[in-house]
Amino acid sequence: MTVDRHLNWDGCFNARDLGGLRTADGRQTRWGALVWSDQPYRLTAAGWSAVEAHGIRTIIDLQGNDQRQPDAEPRPAGLVTVHLPLEDYADTAFWEQWGASSGLWATPLYYRAFLSRFPERCAAVVAAVAQAVPGGVLFHCGLGRDRTGLIALLLLALVGVAPDDIASDYELRTDRLRRRFSTLGEDDQGPRIQELLTRANTSARAAILDTLASLDVDACLRAAGLSDNDLDAVRARLLERPPGTAAGREVL
């Protein structure tokens, strides 16, 4: 049976729980521990109530200051919001190659290059997940596709989710965006992205699998400053306890 992990929060189009994914040691990722989404500023009062009811207590915003917009309705007082812009636009050489003019930033093709150039920014987001207050963590960018896709890739790889499942998760988020573009009267970016991938003789799935095959995620994040305590905390937060182990301090 396929479990639908999409979250129908009023005002969000692309919210998804990362629970229920199998890991290499036979466990699963926890439901309610981690959610990715598009911008939540359109959430209605009912939408924010649903976020809170889902157990979310921390929101990590990956957008730059120029992309943030005021919330349509007030956020619940108990939510902690952490601003961690993932992208450094001061590095003009990088963005001349991978930015808006090429369109490659809208595909997983830029993931490996981004990790090589900005590993410390990725490590800072993973550390924020590790150090978040008890409860679920929502991380978002603008569309809930590429910046969230990269962070989800790192987090899921860290806890032992299979590369094929990580790639499938990314594909589901891109499919969900068609409804957003249609509802908001925006141009669907999907055909342009597919054109770029076809021109590169690849697919989103293949690009993600190639990234994972060439990357030791644990070593990459450690070299970028992530501590052993943070790595342990991420795994404790995202993974179910092994069968037969005693209950310890919960993070959810």
Secondary structure as UniProt FT lines:
FT   STRAND          6..7
FT   TURN            10..11
FT   STRAND          15..17
FT   STRAND          22..23
FT   TURN            24..25
FT   STRAND          28..29
FT   TURN            31..32
FT   STRAND          34..37
FT   TURN            41..42
FT   HELIX           45..53
FT   TURN            54..55
FT   STRAND          56..61
FT   HELIX           65..67
FT   TURN            77..78
FT   STRAND          80..83
FT   TURN            89..90
FT   HELIX           92..98
FT   TURN            100..102
FT   HELIX           104..106
FT   HELIX           108..110
FT   HELIX           111..117
FT   HELIX           119..131
FT   STRAND          136..140
FT   HELIX           147..158
FT   TURN            159..160
FT   HELIX           163..184
FT   HELIX           190..199
FT   TURN            200..201
FT   HELIX           204..213
FT   HELIX           217..223
FT   TURN            224..225
FT   HELIX           228..238
FT   TURN            243..244
//
